[in-house]
Amino acid sequence: MEKQKINLVENSINTSGNFTRPELMKAFWKYTKEEIKALARVELKIVKEFVTIELEGWSYWKNKETRLKQIINE
């Protein structure tokens, strides 16, 4: 779950790919629990679209949706 949270923060701040791992972790710890939940809500809206078109037998987007919901409900 922690990896998913780090990915949410990284996606929100690192569009150019210029952050090193230590810089990313420093930025990550500045985010509050509520800010991370807000990022998860935004991503969940996007993921829900992919869940509806995911091929039968695949579960990547469904699993991601589940993880995001868990973050939101923490």
Biopython code that builds the backbone (N, CA, C, O; Angstrom):
import numpy as np
from Bio.PDB.StructureBuilder import StructureBuilder

atoms = [
    (1, "MET", "N", (0.823, -1.186, 0.000)),
    (1, "MET", "CA", (0.000, 0.000, 0.000)),
    (1, "MET", "C", (0.874, 1.260, 0.000)),
    (1, "MET", "O", (0.540, 2.261, -0.634)),
    (2, "GLU", "N", (1.983, 1.193, 0.714)),
    (2, "GLU", "CA", (2.884, 2.349, 0.787)),
    (2, "GLU", "C", (3.420, 2.697, -0.608)),
    (2, "GLU", "O", (3.549, 3.871, -0.953)),
    (3, "LYS", "N", (3.728, 1.676, -1.400)),
    (3, "LYS", "CA", (4.235, 1.910, -2.752)),
    (3, "LYS", "C", (3.198, 2.646, -3.594)),
    (3, "LYS", "O", (3.543, 3.540, -4.367)),
    (4, "GLN", "N", (1.942, 2.275, -3.448)),
    (4, "GLN", "CA", (0.872, 2.943, -4.198)),
    (4, "GLN", "C", (0.783, 4.417, -3.798)),
    (4, "GLN", "O", (0.588, 5.278, -4.656)),
    (5, "LYS", "N", (0.923, 4.712, -2.513)),
    (5, "LYS", "CA", (0.882, 6.094, -2.043)),
    (5, "LYS", "C", (2.056, 6.895, -2.603)),
    (5, "LYS", "O", (1.891, 8.039, -3.028)),
    (6, "ILE", "N", (3.230, 6.289, -2.598)),
    (6, "ILE", "CA", (4.407, 6.964, -3.142)),
    (6, "ILE", "C", (4.208, 7.239, -4.626)),
    (6, "ILE", "O", (4.572, 8.310, -5.111)),
    (7, "ASN", "N", (3.636, 6.289, -5.346)),
    (7, "ASN", "CA", (3.370, 6.482, -6.770)),
    (7, "ASN", "C", (2.385, 7.616, -7.012)),
    (7, "ASN", "O", (2.539, 8.374, -7.970)),
    (8, "LEU", "N", (1.380, 7.741, -6.161)),
    (8, "LEU", "CA", (0.422, 8.838, -6.294)),
    (8, "LEU", "C", (1.122, 10.185, -6.171)),
    (8, "LEU", "O", (0.895, 11.088, -6.976)),
    (9, "VAL", "N", (1.973, 10.312, -5.159)),
    (9, "VAL", "CA", (2.698, 11.563, -4.946)),
    (9, "VAL", "C", (3.661, 11.806, -6.100)),
    (9, "VAL", "O", (3.749, 12.920, -6.616)),
    (10, "GLU", "N", (4.372, 10.777, -6.501)),
    (10, "GLU", "CA", (5.338, 10.924, -7.594)),
    (10, "GLU", "C", (4.639, 11.383, -8.871)),
    (10, "GLU", "O", (5.138, 12.265, -9.569)),
    (11, "ASN", "N", (3.499, 10.793, -9.176)),
    (11, "ASN", "CA", (2.763, 11.184, -10.379)),
    (11, "ASN", "C", (2.285, 12.628, -10.307)),
    (11, "ASN", "O", (2.190, 13.303, -11.332)),
    (12, "SER", "N", (1.988, 13.101, -9.117)),
    (12, "SER", "CA", (1.473, 14.459, -8.988)),
    (12, "SER", "C", (2.569, 15.526, -9.081)),
    (12, "SER", "O", (2.286, 16.661, -9.462)),
    (13, "ILE", "N", (3.809, 15.181, -8.741)),
    (13, "ILE", "CA", (4.878, 16.190, -8.721)),
    (13, "ILE", "C", (5.966, 15.957, -9.754)),
    (13, "ILE", "O", (6.745, 16.865, -10.040)),
    (14, "ASN", "N", (6.034, 14.785, -10.306)),
    (14, "ASN", "CA", (7.197, 14.406, -11.107)),
    (14, "ASN", "C", (6.829, 14.164, -12.563)),
    (14, "ASN", "O", (7.015, 13.059, -13.074)),
    (15, "THR", "N", (6.315, 15.173, -13.229)),
    (15, "THR", "CA", (5.953, 14.999, -14.628)),
    (15, "THR", "C", (7.167, 15.035, -15.545)),
    (15, "THR", "O", (7.107, 14.514, -16.659)),
    (16, "SER", "N", (8.249, 15.626, -15.111)),
    (16, "SER", "CA", (9.439, 15.726, -15.967)),
    (16, "SER", "C", (10.451, 14.628, -15.701)),
    (16, "SER", "O", (11.392, 14.459, -16.477)),
    (17, "GLY", "N", (10.279, 13.876, -14.618)),
    (17, "GLY", "CA", (11.207, 12.790, -14.321)),
    (17, "GLY", "C", (12.535, 13.239, -13.752)),
    (17, "GLY", "O", (13.512, 12.493, -13.815)),
    (18, "ASN", "N", (12.598, 14.439, -13.199)),
    (18, "ASN", "CA", (13.862, 14.981, -12.713)),
    (18, "ASN", "C", (14.108, 14.762, -11.227)),
    (18, "ASN", "O", (15.136, 15.201, -10.713)),
    (19, "PHE", "N", (13.203, 14.099, -10.524)),
    (19, "PHE", "CA", (13.377, 13.872, -9.097)),
    (19, "PHE", "C", (14.227, 12.638, -8.844)),
    (19, "PHE", "O", (14.046, 11.605, -9.489)),
    (20, "THR", "N", (15.145, 12.748, -7.910)),
    (20, "THR", "CA", (15.884, 11.577, -7.456)),
    (20, "THR", "C", (15.055, 10.905, -6.364)),
    (20, "THR", "O", (14.117, 11.505, -5.839)),
    (21, "ARG", "N", (15.387, 9.697, -6.031)),
    (21, "ARG", "CA", (14.635, 8.962, -5.006)),
    (21, "ARG", "C", (14.631, 9.710, -3.664)),
    (21, "ARG", "O", (13.566, 9.836, -3.060)),
    (22, "PRO", "N", (15.760, 10.206, -3.176)),
    (22, "PRO", "CA", (15.729, 10.948, -1.901)),
    (22, "PRO", "C", (14.843, 12.195, -1.962)),
    (22, "PRO", "O", (14.138, 12.504, -1.001)),
    (23, "GLU", "N", (14.880, 12.912, -3.092)),
    (23, "GLU", "CA", (14.030, 14.102, -3.227)),
    (23, "GLU", "C", (12.554, 13.712, -3.229)),
    (23, "GLU", "O", (11.723, 14.387, -2.620)),
    (24, "LEU", "N", (12.241, 12.626, -3.915)),
    (24, "LEU", "CA", (10.866, 12.143, -3.952)),
    (24, "LEU", "C", (10.385, 11.776, -2.559)),
    (24, "LEU", "O", (9.280, 12.155, -2.170)),
    (25, "MET", "N", (11.190, 11.051, -1.805)),
    (25, "MET", "CA", (10.790, 10.636, -0.460)),
    (25, "MET", "C", (10.626, 11.837, 0.456)),
    (25, "MET", "O", (9.731, 11.852, 1.301)),
    (26, "LYS", "N", (11.472, 12.837, 0.302)),
    (26, "LYS", "CA", (11.357, 14.057, 1.100)),
    (26, "LYS", "C", (10.024, 14.748, 0.789)),
    (26, "LYS", "O", (9.324, 15.201, 1.695)),
    (27, "ALA", "N", (9.684, 14.821, -0.497)),
    (27, "ALA", "CA", (8.407, 15.424, -0.899)),
    (27, "ALA", "C", (7.235, 14.578, -0.401)),
    (27, "ALA", "O", (6.219, 15.116, 0.039)),
    (28, "PHE", "N", (7.381, 13.248, -0.474)),
    (28, "PHE", "CA", (6.310, 12.347, -0.041)),
    (28, "PHE", "C", (5.925, 12.594, 1.410)),
    (28, "PHE", "O", (4.738, 12.660, 1.729)),
    (29, "TRP", "N", (6.894, 12.730, 2.280)),
    (29, "TRP", "CA", (6.608, 12.888, 3.708)),
    (29, "TRP", "C", (5.988, 14.243, 4.043)),
    (29, "TRP", "O", (5.476, 14.429, 5.147)),
    (30, "LYS", "N", (6.027, 15.185, 3.112)),
    (30, "LYS", "CA", (5.376, 16.478, 3.337)),
    (30, "LYS", "C", (3.875, 16.406, 3.073)),
    (30, "LYS", "O", (3.123, 17.268, 3.526)),
    (31, "TYR", "N", (3.439, 15.385, 2.346)),
    (31, "TYR", "CA", (2.016, 15.238, 2.039)),
    (31, "TYR", "C", (1.272, 14.709, 3.252)),
    (31, "TYR", "O", (1.732, 13.787, 3.925)),
    (32, "THR", "N", (0.124, 15.301, 3.522)),
    (32, "THR", "CA", (-0.704, 14.810, 4.620)),
    (32, "THR", "C", (-1.516, 13.619, 4.143)),
    (32, "THR", "O", (-1.623, 13.354, 2.945)),
    (33, "LYS", "N", (-2.079, 12.915, 5.095)),
    (33, "LYS", "CA", (-2.931, 11.773, 4.780)),
    (33, "LYS", "C", (-4.116, 12.207, 3.907)),
    (33, "LYS", "O", (-4.500, 11.494, 2.980)),
    (34, "GLU", "N", (-4.682, 13.358, 4.202)),
    (34, "GLU", "CA", (-5.825, 13.865, 3.436)),
    (34, "GLU", "C", (-5.423, 14.241, 2.013)),
    (34, "GLU", "O", (-6.197, 14.036, 1.077)),
    (35, "GLU", "N", (-4.223, 14.787, 1.842)),
    (35, "GLU", "CA", (-3.755, 15.123, 0.498)),
    (35, "GLU", "C", (-3.550, 13.868, -0.344)),
    (35, "GLU", "O", (-3.863, 13.856, -1.535)),
    (36, "ILE", "N", (-3.031, 12.826, 0.269)),
    (36, "ILE", "CA", (-2.842, 11.565, -0.445)),
    (36, "ILE", "C", (-4.194, 10.956, -0.803)),
    (36, "ILE", "O", (-4.359, 10.406, -1.892)),
    (37, "LYS", "N", (-5.153, 11.052, 0.101)),
    (37, "LYS", "CA", (-6.503, 10.563, -0.202)),
    (37, "LYS", "C", (-7.112, 11.331, -1.373)),
    (37, "LYS", "O", (-7.790, 10.748, -2.218)),
    (38, "ALA", "N", (-6.869, 12.630, -1.419)),
    (38, "ALA", "CA", (-7.382, 13.444, -2.527)),
    (38, "ALA", "C", (-6.757, 13.005, -3.851)),
    (38, "ALA", "O", (-7.448, 12.924, -4.867)),
    (39, "LEU", "N", (-5.463, 12.724, -3.842)),
    (39, "LEU", "CA", (-4.801, 12.226, -5.046)),
    (39, "LEU", "C", (-5.399, 10.881, -5.466)),
    (39, "LEU", "O", (-5.595, 10.624, -6.654)),
    (40, "ALA", "N", (-5.685, 10.035, -4.488)),
    (40, "ALA", "CA", (-6.272, 8.726, -4.780)),
    (40, "ALA", "C", (-7.666, 8.876, -5.389)),
    (40, "ALA", "O", (-8.026, 8.131, -6.301)),
    (41, "ARG", "N", (-8.442, 9.823, -4.896)),
    (41, "ARG", "CA", (-9.788, 10.054, -5.451)),
    (41, "ARG", "C", (-9.715, 10.481, -6.919)),
    (41, "ARG", "O", (-10.503, 10.018, -7.744)),
    (42, "VAL", "N", (-8.783, 11.349, -7.235)),
    (42, "VAL", "CA", (-8.616, 11.809, -8.617)),
    (42, "VAL", "C", (-8.224, 10.635, -9.513)),
    (42, "VAL", "O", (-8.791, 10.449, -10.590)),
    (43, "GLU", "N", (-7.255, 9.853, -9.060)),
    (43, "GLU", "CA", (-6.825, 8.717, -9.868)),
    (43, "GLU", "C", (-7.915, 7.661, -9.981)),
    (43, "GLU", "O", (-8.034, 7.000, -11.013)),
    (44, "LEU", "N", (-8.712, 7.496, -8.929)),
    (44, "LEU", "CA", (-9.791, 6.515, -8.953)),
    (44, "LEU", "C", (-10.800, 6.834, -10.054)),
    (44, "LEU", "O", (-11.317, 5.925, -10.704)),
    (45, "LYS", "N", (-11.080, 8.105, -10.264)),
    (45, "LYS", "CA", (-12.003, 8.495, -11.340)),
    (45, "LYS", "C", (-11.488, 8.022, -12.695)),
    (45, "LYS", "O", (-12.261, 7.553, -13.531)),
    (46, "ILE", "N", (-10.199, 8.145, -12.903)),
    (46, "ILE", "CA", (-9.591, 7.720, -14.159)),
    (46, "ILE", "C", (-9.603, 6.196, -14.269)),
    (46, "ILE", "O", (-9.949, 5.646, -15.315)),
    (47, "VAL", "N", (-9.228, 5.527, -13.194)),
    (47, "VAL", "CA", (-9.138, 4.070, -13.196)),
    (47, "VAL", "C", (-10.500, 3.422, -13.450)),
    (47, "VAL", "O", (-10.578, 2.384, -14.107)),
    (48, "LYS", "N", (-11.564, 4.022, -12.938)),
    (48, "LYS", "CA", (-12.903, 3.461, -13.132)),
    (48, "LYS", "C", (-13.238, 3.320, -14.618)),
    (48, "LYS", "O", (-13.929, 2.381, -15.012)),
    (49, "GLU", "N", (-12.753, 4.245, -15.438)),
    (49, "GLU", "CA", (-12.971, 4.156, -16.888)),
    (49, "GLU", "C", (-12.279, 2.912, -17.453)),
    (49, "GLU", "O", (-12.847, 2.207, -18.286)),
    (50, "PHE", "N", (-11.067, 2.650, -17.002)),
    (50, "PHE", "CA", (-10.319, 1.499, -17.501)),
    (50, "PHE", "C", (-10.918, 0.175, -17.013)),
    (50, "PHE", "O", (-10.867, -0.830, -17.723)),
    (51, "VAL", "N", (-11.476, 0.176, -15.816)),
    (51, "VAL", "CA", (-12.089, -1.038, -15.282)),
    (51, "VAL", "C", (-13.237, -1.481, -16.184)),
    (51, "VAL", "O", (-13.440, -2.676, -16.399)),
    (52, "THR", "N", (-13.980, -0.521, -16.706)),
    (52, "THR", "CA", (-15.139, -0.870, -17.533)),
    (52, "THR", "C", (-14.749, -1.494, -18.869)),
    (52, "THR", "O", (-15.548, -2.217, -19.464)),
    (53, "ILE", "N", (-13.541, -1.230, -19.349)),
    (53, "ILE", "CA", (-13.132, -1.783, -20.637)),
    (53, "ILE", "C", (-12.055, -2.862, -20.510)),
    (53, "ILE", "O", (-11.555, -3.358, -21.519)),
    (54, "GLU", "N", (-11.696, -3.226, -19.282)),
    (54, "GLU", "CA", (-10.653, -4.226, -19.078)),
    (54, "GLU", "C", (-11.111, -5.576, -19.625)),
    (54, "GLU", "O", (-12.263, -5.971, -19.448)),
    (55, "LEU", "N", (-10.211, -6.263, -20.279)),
    (55, "LEU", "CA", (-10.527, -7.554, -20.865)),
    (55, "LEU", "C", (-10.867, -8.579, -19.790)),
    (55, "LEU", "O", (-10.372, -8.510, -18.665)),
    (56, "GLU", "N", (-11.706, -9.515, -20.152)),
    (56, "GLU", "CA", (-12.071, -10.589, -19.230)),
    (56, "GLU", "C", (-10.821, -11.400, -18.902)),
    (56, "GLU", "O", (-10.019, -11.710, -19.782)),
    (57, "GLY", "N", (-10.671, -11.731, -17.648)),
    (57, "GLY", "CA", (-9.503, -12.480, -17.213)),
    (57, "GLY", "C", (-8.325, -11.602, -16.799)),
    (57, "GLY", "O", (-7.342, -12.103, -16.251)),
    (58, "TRP", "N", (-8.415, -10.319, -17.053)),
    (58, "TRP", "CA", (-7.377, -9.386, -16.641)),
    (58, "TRP", "C", (-7.831, -8.721, -15.354)),
    (58, "TRP", "O", (-9.030, -8.605, -15.099)),
    (59, "SER", "N", (-6.883, -8.286, -14.547)),
    (59, "SER", "CA", (-7.294, -7.683, -13.274)),
    (59, "SER", "C", (-6.434, -6.496, -12.852)),
    (59, "SER", "O", (-6.559, -6.025, -11.722)),
    (60, "TYR", "N", (-5.575, -6.009, -13.721)),
    (60, "TYR", "CA", (-4.688, -4.906, -13.331)),
    (60, "TYR", "C", (-5.476, -3.700, -12.837)),
    (60, "TYR", "O", (-5.221, -3.196, -11.743)),
    (61, "TRP", "N", (-6.438, -3.232, -13.644)),
    (61, "TRP", "CA", (-7.182, -2.030, -13.284)),
    (61, "TRP", "C", (-8.126, -2.285, -12.119)),
    (61, "TRP", "O", (-8.332, -1.405, -11.284)),
    (62, "LYS", "N", (-8.696, -3.471, -12.056)),
    (62, "LYS", "CA", (-9.574, -3.806, -10.923)),
    (62, "LYS", "C", (-8.779, -3.831, -9.622)),
    (62, "LYS", "O", (-9.248, -3.353, -8.590)),
    (63, "ASN", "N", (-7.583, -4.388, -9.680)),
    (63, "ASN", "CA", (-6.724, -4.411, -8.487)),
    (63, "ASN", "C", (-6.306, -3.004, -8.081)),
    (63, "ASN", "O", (-6.285, -2.672, -6.896)),
    (64, "LYS", "N", (-5.975, -2.180, -9.069)),
    (64, "LYS", "CA", (-5.589, -0.801, -8.774)),
    (64, "LYS", "C", (-6.766, -0.050, -8.152)),
    (64, "LYS", "O", (-6.586, 0.721, -7.209)),
    (65, "GLU", "N", (-7.966, -0.274, -8.678)),
    (65, "GLU", "CA", (-9.165, 0.349, -8.121)),
    (65, "GLU", "C", (-9.341, -0.047, -6.653)),
    (65, "GLU", "O", (-9.661, 0.793, -5.813)),
    (66, "THR", "N", (-9.132, -1.307, -6.358)),
    (66, "THR", "CA", (-9.253, -1.801, -4.980)),
    (66, "THR", "C", (-8.239, -1.131, -4.064)),
    (66, "THR", "O", (-8.579, -0.711, -2.958)),
    (67, "ARG", "N", (-6.985, -1.030, -4.526)),
    (67, "ARG", "CA", (-5.942, -0.393, -3.702)),
    (67, "ARG", "C", (-6.250, 1.074, -3.445)),
    (67, "ARG", "O", (-6.049, 1.568, -2.335)),
    (68, "LEU", "N", (-6.740, 1.776, -4.471)),
    (68, "LEU", "CA", (-7.074, 3.194, -4.295)),
    (68, "LEU", "C", (-8.219, 3.360, -3.300)),
    (68, "LEU", "O", (-8.195, 4.269, -2.470)),
    (69, "LYS", "N", (-9.208, 2.496, -3.380)),
    (69, "LYS", "CA", (-10.323, 2.553, -2.428)),
    (69, "LYS", "C", (-9.841, 2.298, -1.005)),
    (69, "LYS", "O", (-10.339, 2.908, -0.059)),
    (70, "GLN", "N", (-8.872, 1.396, -0.853)),
    (70, "GLN", "CA", (-8.319, 1.125, 0.474)),
    (70, "GLN", "C", (-7.601, 2.350, 1.021)),
    (70, "GLN", "O", (-7.705, 2.656, 2.209)),
    (71, "ILE", "N", (-6.875, 3.049, 0.163)),
    (71, "ILE", "CA", (-6.184, 4.272, 0.601)),
    (71, "ILE", "C", (-7.202, 5.318, 1.037)),
    (71, "ILE", "O", (-7.027, 5.968, 2.067)),
    (72, "ILE", "N", (-8.251, 5.479, 0.265)),
    (72, "ILE", "CA", (-9.280, 6.472, 0.574)),
    (72, "ILE", "C", (-9.979, 6.143, 1.880)),
    (72, "ILE", "O", (-10.316, 7.047, 2.644)),
    (73, "ASN", "N", (-10.202, 4.870, 2.147)),
    (73, "ASN", "CA", (-10.934, 4.451, 3.344)),
    (73, "ASN", "C", (-10.071, 4.281, 4.579)),
    (73, "ASN", "O", (-10.594, 3.960, 5.646)),
    (74, "GLU", "N", (-8.760, 4.486, 4.471)),
    (74, "GLU", "CA", (-7.879, 4.363, 5.650)),
    (74, "GLU", "C", (-8.229, 5.383, 6.703)),
    (74, "GLU", "O", (-7.595, 5.425, 7.757)),
]
sb = StructureBuilder()
sb.init_structure("model")
sb.init_model(0)
sb.init_chain("A")
sb.init_seg("    ")
for serial, (resi, resn, name, xyz) in enumerate(atoms, 1):
    if name == "N":
        sb.init_residue(resn, " ", resi, " ")
    sb.init_atom(name, np.array(xyz, "f"), 0.0, 1.0, " ", f" {name:<3s}", serial, name[0])
structure = sb.get_structure()
